[in-house]
Amino acid sequence: MYARYIPSAGGQKSTSNNREPLPVAKQSPAPPTASSGDGLSYSRYIPGVTPQKQSETPTVQRFEDESDSAKSKRKRDDGEQLQEPQDKKRKEKGSEAVPELPESAEQEKKAKRSKESEPNGAGVKESKKDKKEKKKAKKEKRQKDASDEADNGSTSEDQNPKQTSDTSNAHLEDSEMVDAEPATTDGITPAPQEQQPKKPKKEKKKKSQNVPTDEAEGAEEEEEEDTRHKAVFERLGKSLKYAEILKEQGIDEEPQEPTELHGLEPLPQPARTAPSAAKPTYEILPPWLSAPIRVSVDTRTPFTELGILPKAARVLEQKGYTEAFAVQTAALPLLLPSNKQQQPGDLLVSAATGSGKTLAYALPIVRDVSNSVVTRLRALVVLPTRELVKQAQEVFELCAKAYEGEDRKRVRVGIAIGNQSLASEQDLLVGRETRYDPEAYKQLEQEASSSSSSSPSSQDDLDALLLLSGPDRRANPRLGPWQGQVIDFYSKVDVLICTPGRLVEHLDQTPGFTLSHVRWLVVDEADKLLAQSFQGWLDVVLDKFKTTTSHHSSSSSNVLGARDFPDMPYSGVRKILLSATLTRDLSLLNQLALRSAKNEHLATKAQSDPSSDTSSDDSSSESDSSSDSDSDSDATSSDSDSDSDTSSSSSSSSRSTRSKTKTQSRIPSKHSPIPRSLIFTKSNESALRLSRLLALLDPSLATQIGTLTSTTPTSVRRKTLRAFTTPSSPLRLIIASDLVARGIDIPKLPHVINYDLPPSVAGYVHRVGRTARAGRQGCAWTLVGDGESGWFWGKIGKSAAVKRAQKVGRVMIEEMSEERIEEYEAALEKLGKEALESRKK
Ligand SMILES: Nc1ncnc2c1ncn2[C@@H]1O[C@H](COP(=O)(O)OP(=O)(O)OP(=O)(O)O)[C@@H](O)[C@H]1O
C-alpha cells in the first residue's frame, strides 16, 4: 500500500522510510482535520471509515470506524502532532490503505462504540459537539506548535524519520476516512501543495538520496522551507479566524452530511416472517406413493359388504371364494362406484404373491362393463406371459358369469397371446358387417385420399399408393371391395387380455381393432412390463388413448363420452398397476401419466407366506432377457454361478438352505413318494439337463418329471401345468426356467426349490411365491453354493426387503453314500455322452 503513496510538493515525510513497516502503536489514528490543522476539514471526516491494520487487502467496517473516529478524537485531545498540509491532498485522493488499531486501541474502540451506539445516533451528535469545543483549544495549541516548528526551521522528519513515517501512515489511514470530494465547500481551504513548485520536491528527493549534501544548499533549502511554512501558517491563521467568525455568526462550519451517520443506523433487514408451522419434508416421492393405503393381510370381508351383488357373491362362493381377501377388501371399494365420496383415480397395488390380486381388478371391471349394452373393447389387461393371460382369463370368465343376467350383459372376454395365427385371432376379436352405402363410401374415399396424399410416410407407402388402382384400402379398411360397399367393424370382446407384443401386432395390423372405447387399462406384473420395452407397447397404447377418433372405426362410433363411466364421475382410462414387487421408480411409473393415483400396499403380517412383499426398486433389476414378442422367453440368471451340474449337485448336499419347515432334511429314498415340487433353474438348458440327470439317476422318475421352458410348446405347457394340479396325475416335479416364476397359480403347491439362485431379489420373491398362496402354507428351498452364500444371505436370507413369516433356516443335507456318489458320477458321464451325440446331430 505504501507504493501508492505519492508525496505532494514539499512532502518531506515521503521518504524511503515510508516503506518501512511501522509499529502500529505509533500510527496516528487522528482524522485528517487533526493533521491539517484546518478546522474546516472536519467536514471531510467520515465516521464510517475504519483505520485498520496494514494489510494487503484493506477492508472497511462501518461500526468499527465510528469508534475509531472517537479514538482519533481522543488522541487529538491529548495533543497530537501536526500533519503536513500536503497530506490533505493525499487524503482527498483517497487511499485504500487502512491501518488497523493496536489491540489496546481496539478495546478502547469497543468501549467507545458501546457508549456511542445509543439509539438515533445520539452519542455521535454529542461527540460532535464536544469535538467543536475541543477543536478550538486544539487549534490554539497547533498554532503554537506550528509556529515553533517553523521557527526551528526543520521538519519532524528530519528529527525522527520514523515518526514522520508514522504520520504519513496516519495520512494514509486518514485518507480512508476522507470523503472523496475535496474540502472546498467554503472556498477557503488552503491548497499549499498547488502553490508549491515541483522543483523543491525533486530537490528534496535528490537530497534524501545524496546525503550528506553541501551545507550552503542545505541553508538555502531551509530558507525555502521557512518561507513555505510561513505561508502555510498564515493561511492557517486566516482559516482559523474565518472559522471563529463563522462560529460567532452562528454558521455551522461543518455542514452536516446525513450520509455520514448512515453507519450508525441499523442496517435494513428483511421483513420478518411468521415462523412456519409446517414441518420440513424430505420425501421425494409423491404422497400417493410414499404414503400408501396399508391393509393387514389377515383382513377378510364378505363380498356383499364391498358392493358386490348377492348373486355375484353366490357365484364366487361356489368357486370357493367365500370372502374377499385383504387386497380385494382394499381395492374393490376404490374401483367400484359404491363409494361416491371417493374420487376415482388410478390404482397401484403392491401385494404379496398369491394374495388374490387378479380377482381384485377383474370383479370391478366386469361389473362396470356389464352395464353396457353394445359390445365394445372397454378393458385392456396386459400380462407378460401366455400362461398368465390364460389364468386371468379364467378369473374374468368367472366374474362374467357372476355378473351375467338381469339387466346386465354377459361380458365377453378375449385373449391375444399369439398361440394361433394372427388372422384367426383377428376373427375372434373383430367382426365385420358389409352394407351398401354409396354416400358413406364416397366420404370414406375422400377421407382416404386426403389422409394418404398428405402423409405417404415411407417409400413403402408411396409404392403402395402407386400400385393401388382403386381407393386406398390401407388408409381406410372400411372401403369395401365393390364401389359403394362399406364395411363396419365391431368388437367381439368387451375385455381383452393379452401379452404386450401381440397387442402391438393387433394395433398395427388388425382392421377395426380400436382402443377408442377402452376405459380400463390393467398392467399386471407391472414392474416387469414397465422395465422392458416389449415392442414399445406402452407408448403405442397411450398414444391410442389420446386419440378420440379411430383409424379403423366409423366416426359415428366415436361418440363423445366413449370413455365415460356410466355410474362414476370419471371420464378417461383408469389404470391399475399390480405386482408383488411393484416398482417405486417414478421414472417408470410416470410413463403411465397416472391420475389421482392411490397406492394400495398390503402389509404382510406373520403368516405362512414365505414370499412377499418387496416393493423395492430391485424388481427392475430382474434381468430377464425376454425378447420375443409375448415375453415368453426365460430369464437368464445374472448371477455368475459357473458351477456345472456336477459341481453344484455334488456340493449341494452340504450347502442347502431352506426356509419354513424343518422337515425333509433327507433326500427321499427311491421308493418314498416325492412331494410335489417346482424346481427353478437359471436357464432353459439347465432345466433340460437337470430333468435328464434326474431321470438317469432314477429311471422311475422319468414319468414324474415335467419340464417347462420357453422352448416348450404352449400346448405342452398347459398340459403339464394341468397335470401337475391333478391329484391322479403321476407328475410330481416340474423343472422350469423363470418362465413360470411370475404369477402362475398352482393351487396347493407345497414346495418350491431354487436349484440355481434367482437372478434378483424380485426374482426370488416371485419364484417362491408359487407356494404358500391364498393363505396356505408352503416351503421354499434354495441351494446355495460357496460363492453364492454372501449374496443370498445379504440380499435375501437376512434382508428385511423380503418379508416372510419365519426366519430362513439353514439345513445341512447328509453326505451321500459312496454307492450313491458312484451312481451319480455314472449318470453324469452318460449325460455328457448324450450331450455330445445331440451336438453331433
Ligand atoms: N377371495 C378368495 N378366496 C379364496 N381364494 C381366493 C380368493 N381370491 C383369490 N383366491 C385364490 O388365490 C390364489 C391366488 O390368486 P392370484 O393368482 O390372483 O394371486 P396374485 O396375487 O395375482 O399372485 P401373484 O402375485 O403370484 O400373481 C388363486 O388360486 C385364487 O383362486
PDBQT file of the ligand as one rigid body, heavy atoms in Angstrom, charges set to zero:
ROOT
HETATM    1  N1  LIG A 901     -61.355 -64.422  -2.032  1.00  0.00    +0.000 N 
HETATM    2  C1  LIG A 901     -60.685 -65.511  -2.282  1.00  0.00    +0.000 A 
HETATM    3  N2  LIG A 901     -60.971 -66.616  -1.581  1.00  0.00    +0.000 NA
HETATM    4  C2  LIG A 901     -60.304 -67.770  -1.804  1.00  0.00    +0.000 A 
HETATM    5  N3  LIG A 901     -59.330 -67.878  -2.730  1.00  0.00    +0.000 NA
HETATM    6  C3  LIG A 901     -59.015 -66.818  -3.444  1.00  0.00    +0.000 A 
HETATM    7  C4  LIG A 901     -59.658 -65.587  -3.265  1.00  0.00    +0.000 A 
HETATM    8  N4  LIG A 901     -59.128 -64.725  -4.124  1.00  0.00    +0.000 NA
HETATM    9  C5  LIG A 901     -58.183 -65.362  -4.811  1.00  0.00    +0.000 A 
HETATM   10  N5  LIG A 901     -58.101 -66.622  -4.402  1.00  0.00    +0.000 N 
HETATM   11  C6  LIG A 901     -57.165 -67.639  -4.896  1.00  0.00    +0.000 C 
HETATM   12  O1  LIG A 901     -55.869 -67.238  -4.514  1.00  0.00    +0.000 OA
HETATM   13  C7  LIG A 901     -54.938 -67.689  -5.429  1.00  0.00    +0.000 C 
HETATM   14  C8  LIG A 901     -54.005 -66.550  -5.815  1.00  0.00    +0.000 C 
HETATM   15  O2  LIG A 901     -54.698 -65.597  -6.537  1.00  0.00    +0.000 OA
HETATM   16  P1  LIG A 901     -53.976 -64.745  -7.660  1.00  0.00    +0.000 P 
HETATM   17  O3  LIG A 901     -53.386 -65.639  -8.688  1.00  0.00    +0.000 OA
HETATM   18  O4  LIG A 901     -54.894 -63.720  -8.108  1.00  0.00    +0.000 OA
HETATM   19  O5  LIG A 901     -52.798 -64.142  -6.795  1.00  0.00    +0.000 OA
HETATM   20  P2  LIG A 901     -51.854 -62.956  -7.145  1.00  0.00    +0.000 P 
HETATM   21  O6  LIG A 901     -51.944 -62.025  -6.051  1.00  0.00    +0.000 OA
HETATM   22  O7  LIG A 901     -52.141 -62.470  -8.500  1.00  0.00    +0.000 OA
HETATM   23  O8  LIG A 901     -50.440 -63.680  -7.094  1.00  0.00    +0.000 OA
HETATM   24  P3  LIG A 901     -49.131 -63.413  -7.965  1.00  0.00    +0.000 P 
HETATM   25  O9  LIG A 901     -48.537 -62.176  -7.478  1.00  0.00    +0.000 OA
HETATM   26  O10 LIG A 901     -48.292 -64.585  -7.704  1.00  0.00    +0.000 OA
HETATM   27  O11 LIG A 901     -49.589 -63.330  -9.382  1.00  0.00    +0.000 OA
HETATM   28  C9  LIG A 901     -55.708 -68.244  -6.595  1.00  0.00    +0.000 C 
HETATM   29  O12 LIG A 901     -55.678 -69.635  -6.529  1.00  0.00    +0.000 OA
HETATM   30  C10 LIG A 901     -57.094 -67.748  -6.382  1.00  0.00    +0.000 C 
HETATM   31  O13 LIG A 901     -58.044 -68.640  -6.880  1.00  0.00    +0.000 OA
ENDROOT
TORSDOF 0
